[in-house]
Amino acid sequence: LTSGNYVHGGAGHWYVFHRNGRWEPQFNIGMNGVHPGQEPYLRVGLGANLTMASADPDRESGLRQLRSLFINLQWVARSSHRPLMLNALSVGRPIAESVGVQGPRAATGEAIASWLASVDVQDAAWVFVGRAFSLTVPEEAEALADFDELMFEITRTLDAWLPVWEAAMRGPDSEVLR
């Protein structure tokens, strides 16, 4: 994902994403620590920071590109490629995070995919879909306690999201080419 130079976050939260991924859906691994009313968990999946927060010289162009690719991700969620997303959401316990828009009320893969397809890209500041690991869920706690098992599960999760990311990067115009 990264060389280690790109760990981000603040109090009770850190995350990394793949290099050069700021202006595209990002393969993202993050940990949310202790916040009132929220249990700590590790997340693995795809995220999109849909804000101007960046040090890049041409942020307006970058944000336009990301919004376009996010719309492609939404297309995946409602097109014939939806099974790719549902497969990715079936690997582990599905989770969605959002800032700026209301998140899904149910944490099923179907509900998350439907919610993602309906997010208003103009209102969203942060959207994440993927998998959660928590110490309060016994199977997840086992993986968190065993580094080799955790690396296996992270790899398995990212492998499931790769076809979703690829379809979003190609977009609906690629359907004509098949």
N, C-alpha and C positions, 0 to 999 in steps of 0.2 A: 504494500500500500504506500508506504512512505519511507524515506531514509531516516526518519526519526527527527528531522528538522522541522516538521510541520505538525507538532502536537499542539492543539488549541484547547481553549476552555477557560474556566474561571473557578470560582469557589464551588466545590462539590460537583464539578462536571468537567470531563475532558473528552476529546474526540480526535480522530485522525481520518483522513480521506486520501484517496489515490492522488498521486502527483499530477498536477495540471488539471485537476478536476473542478476547480472553482466555478467555471461557467458551463457545467454540464451536470446531470444527475451524478452524484458522488457515491462510490462505494465507501461506506462509512462504518466505523466502529467507534462507539462512544460509551461512556459510563456516566450515569447520573447518580450522584451521591445522595446524601441525606438532605432532603428538603421537607418542610412540614407537610404532612399528609401524603407523602410519596415515599414508597420504599425504594432503596437503591437497586439498580439493575444495569446490566451490560446490554447494549444493543448492537446488532449487526444487520446491515442491509443497504438500502439506497436512500440518500437524503438529498435535499435541494435547498440551499440557502438563497431564497428569492429576494434578497435585499441588495443594496448598493455597498454593503460592508465589504470592503476590499481595498487593497493598496494598488491595484492594477491601474495602469494609466488610462485605459478606455473602458471604464466601468459601465457606461451607458450601453455600449455595444455588447459587452459581456453579458449584462442582464437581459438584453433582448434575445441573445443566443440561448441563454438558460431558460427563459420563459418559453421559447419555441420548443426546446428539447423537453421541457416539462409537459407541454401540451402533447408532444409525441408520447411521453410516458402515460399520460391520461388516455391517449388513443389505444395504447397497448391494453389498458385496463378495460376497454369496452369493445375491442375489435376481436377478430378471429384469433389474435394472439393472447387473449385473456387467460387461456389455460397456462401459459408460461408464468404469468403473475400468480395465479392460484397455486401452481406448483411451488413457486418460491415461497409463498405465504404458508404452505403446508409443512415447510421444514422448520420444526420447532414451534414455539408459541408465538403467533403473530402479534405484532404491535404496530401502532401508528403514533407518530408525534406530530404536533402542529403548533405553530405560532401564527396568529393573525386570522386563522379560520377555525371553526369548531371541528374537533376531531370526531371520529366515528364513535357511536354509542356502544356498539358491540365490537368485540375483538376477534371476530371470526375472519378468516381469509376472504370470504365472499363480501362481508360488510366493509372490510378495509379496501378491497378493490373497487367496490361501488362508490365508496366515499372519495377515493383518490380521483376517480373519473369525474367527479362533480366539483372538485375544489376550484374556486375562483382564483386563477393565477395572479390577478391584480391585487387581491386581498392577502394572499398567503405570504408570510415572511420566512417560514421554515416548514418543510414537510419531510417526514421520514416514514418509510414503510420497511418492515423487516421482521426481525426476530429478537425476542428478549430472553435474557438469562437472569434469574433471580435466586438468591440464597434461600428464599422461602418456598421454592418449588423443588422437591427432592431430586428429580432427575436433572434439573438445571444446576442445582447445588453440587451434584456429583461432577458434572462437567467443569464447573468453576473451580473445583478443588483439585482437578487433575490437569496439569498443563497440556500434556499430550492429547488428552480427550478434548479439551477446550480448543486447541489448534485444529483438531480434526473437525469439530463442529463448526468452527468459524469458516474453515475452508469449504465444507459441505454447504453452508449457507450462502457464501459468496458465489460458489459454483452454480447454485440454483438461481441466483439473481443475475448472473452474467447474460443469459439469453434475453432477459427482460431489458437490461441495459442496452444490449446490442440492437434489439428491435426499436427501442426508443431513439437510439443514435441514427438508425437508418430511416425511421419515420414512415408514414403512410405512402409516400411517393415510391418507396422501394417495392410496394405491392405490385406495381405495374411491371417491374423488371423480372418478376418471378414467372 
